Amino acid sequence: MSLIDNLIPKRRGRPSKAVADANAAVERLSKDLDRLQAKREELASRYDEARASLDRAKEQRRAALASEPTADVTSLSRTVRDAEDQTQMYADALSDVENQISAVTAEREAQDLAGKREQVANHFEGIADAVDEAAAELEKAVTGLAKAFDKLKEAIPEDYALIEIEWPEYGRPGGPARPHELATVILAESLYRHKPEMFIEDRSRFSVHRFFEIDQTPTTKLWGELPMGADASAAAATLIGDRNRAHADAIRGGDVDLASGRRIEHAPEVEPEPKRPEHSEVEVFVTKDFRYVKNDSDFSCWETCSRRVKRWLPEPVANAAVEAGFVLRIDTPEGRDAYEADQNYRKTAMASWEGPKHFLDFEDLGDPLGFFEGKEIPMPKMLHATHQAA
């Protein structure tokens, strides 16, 4: 099967007029080709017979002249000439038929290729026509959807303070969800239930956003298993209906202060984290490579200190490092002497490089500032990945 045959899709229905005309031309030229090939076979057979007659006439003339020099050469030569004429006649006729076969074959191939090209072109035009038709139907449906969306949005009061919402929109001001946002949450949930492939997981690209945890605080961020989508009625009930009915019951029961306004759910008041004590810093001379926890970041909480360096450290860290034998305080005679001796040594010693230091080359001083309060201290991400690979 040729490449063009593989490109031709199997289509239902009758072919186009151009394809039908090309197929008819191919069929007609195929019949002409069969007739010419039959004629070529007949002429080839007669040409072979004429060549054989010519060879016999030449052989008879040669034999006669060899055996009897006074033989009738004129009659023998006439026979040879007649055989040559006959052979040339069939050769010319055979050549004409071969040329006709070549021409008809080329025309048939051109018609066949034109028909196949038309079929493939029809396929893509058919795709375009089908997409145009489907897009027109989609536009009608979206027009209806837009009207239903507006109706849903209009059903939500403008001053309606239902719930705080995390909206994936740059520059969105803080505050309660707006009517169009609440309607969008319901629409997205319904769309996801019917067509989840319309949504993407990467929030850095623009697309339809689906919200999660609409029974709590709607958010586009999700940790854990992807929940099933709900239809519009269920999503509206979860996000708005159930909350309003519960609020109505609370109003009837006198459990809601009417002066609090139209707010149904208040954002929880976040208690400020207690400030950590500020420590004075102490200047030390590091005598041994060590590391300590400098903050409570899970990503990078460690600080490394290289030996033969003077630096400032929080006092609890400095005290722990002195006790561990990693540093000397500069405000002590031992610290000043050690630092000055090292500086004098550097003036006369040749410069040297110890090579790169790995995180594990630094002694672990731990968490003198108490950021993790006895909990497991996270190791650097790259180190963790290296250990996992090992």
ZILINSUL-V734906 format. One record per residue. N is the residue number from 1. RES is the residue in one small letter. OMEGA is omega in radians with two decimals (999 if undefined). NEAR is the number of other C-alpha atoms within 10 Angstrom. Layout:
N,RES,OMEGA,NEAR ; N,RES,OMEGA,NEAR
This chain:
1,m,-3.10,5 ; 2,s,-3.14,6 ; 3,l,-3.13,7 ; 4,i,3.08,11 ; 5,d,3.13,12 ; 6,n,-3.12,9 ; 7,l,-3.07,13 ; 8,i,3.11,16 ; 9,p,3.08,12 ; 10,k,-3.08,10 ; 11,r,3.07,11 ; 12,r,3.09,6 ; 13,g,-3.10,6 ; 14,r,3.13,8 ; 15,p,3.11,15 ; 16,s,-3.12,13 ; 17,k,-3.14,10 ; 18,a,3.11,13 ; 19,v,3.14,20 ; 20,a,3.12,14 ; 21,d,3.13,14 ; 22,a,3.12,21 ; 23,n,3.11,20 ; 24,a,3.11,15 ; 25,a,3.11,18 ; 26,v,3.14,22 ; 27,e,3.13,15 ; 28,r,-3.13,12 ; 29,l,3.09,19 ; 30,s,3.09,17 ; 31,k,3.09,12 ; 32,d,-3.12,17 ; 33,l,3.09,19 ; 34,d,-3.13,12 ; 35,r,-3.14,12 ; 36,l,3.13,17 ; 37,q,3.07,16 ; 38,a,3.12,12 ; 39,k,3.11,16 ; 40,r,3.12,19 ; 41,e,3.13,13 ; 42,e,3.13,13 ; 43,l,3.12,20 ; 44,a,3.12,17 ; 45,s,-3.14,13 ; 46,r,3.08,17 ; 47,y,3.12,21 ; 48,d,3.11,15 ; 49,e,3.14,15 ; 50,a,3.09,22 ; 51,r,3.10,19 ; 52,a,3.10,14 ; 53,s,3.10,19 ; 54,l,3.14,21 ; 55,d,3.13,14 ; 56,r,-3.14,15 ; 57,a,3.11,21 ; 58,k,-3.14,19 ; 59,e,3.12,12 ; 60,q,3.12,16 ; 61,r,-3.13,19 ; 62,r,-3.12,13 ; 63,a,-3.12,12 ; 64,a,-3.14,16 ; 65,l,-3.12,14 ; 66,a,-3.09,11 ; 67,s,-3.08,9 ; 68,e,-3.08,9 ; 69,p,-3.10,10 ; 70,t,-3.11,9 ; 71,a,-3.12,13 ; 72,d,-3.09,12 ; 73,v,-3.09,14 ; 74,t,-3.13,10 ; 75,s,3.14,11 ; 76,l,-3.14,17 ; 77,s,3.09,15 ; 78,r,3.12,12 ; 79,t,3.12,19 ; 80,v,-3.13,21 ; 81,r,3.12,15 ; 82,d,3.13,15 ; 83,a,3.10,21 ; 84,e,3.12,18 ; 85,d,3.14,14 ; 86,q,-3.14,18 ; 87,t,-3.13,21 ; 88,q,3.13,15 ; 89,m,3.14,15 ; 90,y,3.09,20 ; 91,a,3.13,19 ; 92,d,3.14,13 ; 93,a,3.13,16 ; 94,l,3.11,20 ; 95,s,3.11,15 ; 96,d,-3.14,13 ; 97,v,3.10,18 ; 98,e,3.11,16 ; 99,n,3.11,11 ; 100,q,3.12,16 ; 101,i,3.12,19 ; 102,s,-3.12,13 ; 103,a,-3.12,12 ; 104,v,3.11,18 ; 105,t,3.13,17 ; 106,a,-3.14,13 ; 107,e,3.14,16 ; 108,r,3.12,22 ; 109,e,3.12,14 ; 110,a,3.12,15 ; 111,q,3.13,21 ; 112,d,3.12,19 ; 113,l,3.12,17 ; 114,a,3.11,16 ; 115,g,-3.14,23 ; 116,k,3.08,19 ; 117,r,3.13,17 ; 118,e,3.11,19 ; 119,q,3.14,21 ; 120,v,3.11,18 ; 121,a,3.11,13 ; 122,n,3.14,18 ; 123,h,-3.10,17 ; 124,f,3.04,12 ; 125,e,3.09,12 ; 126,g,3.08,13 ; 127,i,-3.14,12 ; 128,a,-3.14,12 ; 129,d,-3.13,12 ; 130,a,3.12,12 ; 131,v,3.11,13 ; 132,d,-3.13,12 ; 133,e,3.14,12 ; 134,a,3.14,12 ; 135,a,3.09,12 ; 136,a,3.09,12 ; 137,e,3.11,12 ; 138,l,3.14,14 ; 139,e,3.08,12 ; 140,k,-3.14,12 ; 141,a,-3.13,12 ; 142,v,3.07,13 ; 143,t,3.06,12 ; 144,g,3.11,12 ; 145,l,-3.14,14 ; 146,a,3.11,12 ; 147,k,3.12,12 ; 148,a,3.11,13 ; 149,f,3.11,18 ; 150,d,3.12,14 ; 151,k,3.10,12 ; 152,l,-3.13,18 ; 153,k,3.14,18 ; 154,e,3.11,13 ; 155,a,3.13,11 ; 156,i,-3.11,17 ; 157,p,-3.13,10 ; 158,e,-3.10,11 ; 159,d,-3.06,13 ; 160,y,-3.13,15 ; 161,a,-3.06,19 ; 162,l,-2.96,21 ; 163,i,3.00,23 ; 164,e,-3.10,19 ; 165,i,3.08,21 ; 166,e,-3.03,18 ; 167,w,-3.10,18 ; 168,p,-3.07,14 ; 169,e,-3.12,7 ; 170,y,3.10,6 ; 171,g,3.13,7 ; 172,r,3.12,9 ; 173,p,3.12,8 ; 174,g,3.12,10 ; 175,g,-3.09,12 ; 176,p,-3.14,19 ; 177,a,3.11,19 ; 178,r,-3.08,20 ; 179,p,-3.10,20 ; 180,h,3.11,16 ; 181,e,3.11,15 ; 182,l,3.10,21 ; 183,a,3.13,24 ; 184,t,3.10,19 ; 185,v,-3.13,24 ; 186,i,3.13,27 ; 187,l,-3.12,23 ; 188,a,-3.14,23 ; 189,e,3.14,25 ; 190,s,3.11,21 ; 191,l,-3.11,20 ; 192,y,-3.14,20 ; 193,r,-3.09,15 ; 194,h,-3.06,12 ; 195,k,-3.11,12 ; 196,p,-3.11,15 ; 197,e,3.09,9 ; 198,m,-3.04,13 ; 199,f,3.09,15 ; 200,i,-3.12,14 ; 201,e,-3.09,12 ; 202,d,-3.07,9 ; 203,r,3.13,12 ; 204,s,3.11,8 ; 205,r,-3.08,8 ; 206,f,3.06,9 ; 207,s,3.06,12 ; 208,v,3.13,14 ; 209,h,3.03,22 ; 210,r,3.13,24 ; 211,f,3.14,23 ; 212,f,3.08,20 ; 213,e,-3.10,14 ; 214,i,3.03,20 ; 215,d,3.09,13 ; 216,q,3.06,13 ; 217,t,-3.10,15 ; 218,p,-3.12,20 ; 219,t,3.07,18 ; 220,t,3.11,17 ; 221,k,-3.11,14 ; 222,l,3.02,12 ; 223,w,3.12,6 ; 224,g,-3.02,5 ; 225,e,3.14,6 ; 226,l,-3.12,8 ; 227,p,3.07,9 ; 228,m,3.10,10 ; 229,g,3.10,20 ; 230,a,3.07,19 ; 231,d,-3.03,16 ; 232,a,-3.11,18 ; 233,s,-3.14,13 ; 234,a,3.14,16 ; 235,a,3.13,21 ; 236,a,3.12,21 ; 237,a,-3.12,15 ; 238,t,-3.05,18 ; 239,l,-2.99,23 ; 240,i,-2.99,20 ; 241,g,-3.10,14 ; 242,d,3.14,14 ; 243,r,-3.12,17 ; 244,n,-3.14,15 ; 245,r,3.09,12 ; 246,a,3.13,11 ; 247,h,3.11,18 ; 248,a,3.10,15 ; 249,d,-3.14,13 ; 250,a,3.10,13 ; 251,i,3.12,13 ; 252,r,-3.12,9 ; 253,g,3.13,9 ; 254,g,-3.12,10 ; 255,d,-3.09,11 ; 256,v,3.06,15 ; 257,d,-3.08,9 ; 258,l,-3.14,10 ; 259,a,-3.12,6 ; 260,s,3.09,8 ; 261,g,-3.01,11 ; 262,r,3.12,12 ; 263,r,3.12,15 ; 264,i,3.12,18 ; 265,e,3.09,15 ; 266,h,3.04,11 ; 267,a,-3.12,13 ; 268,p,3.11,7 ; 269,e,-3.11,6 ; 270,v,3.11,6 ; 271,e,3.14,6 ; 272,p,3.11,6 ; 273,e,3.13,6 ; 274,p,3.14,6 ; 275,k,3.09,6 ; 276,r,3.14,9 ; 277,p,3.09,7 ; 278,e,-3.09,8 ; 279,h,2.99,12 ; 280,s,-3.08,10 ; 281,e,-3.09,14 ; 282,v,3.10,17 ; 283,e,-3.09,18 ; 284,v,2.99,25 ; 285,f,-3.05,26 ; 286,v,-3.14,26 ; 287,t,-3.13,21 ; 288,k,3.13,18 ; 289,d,3.10,18 ; 290,f,3.11,23 ; 291,r,3.09,22 ; 292,y,3.13,21 ; 293,v,-3.07,23 ; 294,k,3.13,20 ; 295,n,-3.10,15 ; 296,d,3.14,16 ; 297,s,3.08,13 ; 298,d,-3.08,12 ; 299,f,-3.10,10 ; 300,s,-3.07,14 ; 301,c,-3.01,17 ; 302,w,3.00,21 ; 303,e,3.12,13 ; 304,t,3.14,17 ; 305,c,-3.13,20 ; 306,s,-3.09,17 ; 307,r,3.13,15 ; 308,r,3.11,16 ; 309,v,3.06,15 ; 310,k,-3.12,19 ; 311,r,3.12,16 ; 312,w,3.13,15 ; 313,l,3.00,18 ; 314,p,-3.02,16 ; 315,e,3.10,17 ; 316,p,3.12,17 ; 317,v,-3.14,22 ; 318,a,-3.13,23 ; 319,n,3.14,18 ; 320,a,-3.13,18 ; 321,a,3.08,26 ; 322,v,-3.12,17 ; 323,e,3.14,11 ; 324,a,3.13,14 ; 325,g,-3.11,12 ; 326,f,-3.08,22 ; 327,v,2.97,27 ; 328,l,3.13,25 ; 329,r,-3.14,23 ; 330,i,-3.13,20 ; 331,d,3.04,12 ; 332,t,3.13,10 ; 333,p,-3.12,11 ; 334,e,-3.13,12 ; 335,g,3.14,20 ; 336,r,-3.11,16 ; 337,d,-3.12,13 ; 338,a,-3.14,17 ; 339,y,-3.14,22 ; 340,e,3.12,11 ; 341,a,3.13,11 ; 342,d,3.13,14 ; 343,q,3.10,13 ; 344,n,3.13,10 ; 345,y,-3.12,11 ; 346,r,-3.11,11 ; 347,k,-3.06,9 ; 348,t,-3.08,8 ; 349,a,3.06,9 ; 350,m,3.13,7 ; 351,a,3.12,7 ; 352,s,-3.13,6 ; 353,w,-3.07,5 ; 354,e,-3.11,5 ; 355,g,-3.11,6 ; 356,p,3.13,7 ; 357,k,3.09,10 ; 358,h,3.13,8 ; 359,f,-3.09,16 ; 360,l,3.08,10 ; 361,d,-3.13,12 ; 362,f,3.13,18 ; 363,e,-3.06,16 ; 364,d,3.08,17 ; 365,l,3.09,16 ; 366,g,-3.00,17 ; 367,d,-3.09,22 ; 368,p,-3.11,19 ; 369,l,3.04,20 ; 370,g,3.13,15 ; 371,f,-3.06,16 ; 372,f,3.00,15 ; 373,e,3.07,10 ; 374,g,3.12,8 ; 375,k,-3.14,8 ; 376,e,-3.11,7 ; 377,i,-3.13,17 ; 378,p,3.08,16 ; 379,m,3.10,15 ; 380,p,-3.06,14 ; 381,k,-3.11,12 ; 382,m,3.11,9 ; 383,l,3.13,13 ; 384,h,-3.13,12 ; 385,a,3.12,11 ; 386,t,3.12,9 ; 387,h,3.12,9 ; 388,q,3.14,8 ; 389,a,-3.12,7 ; 390,a,999,6
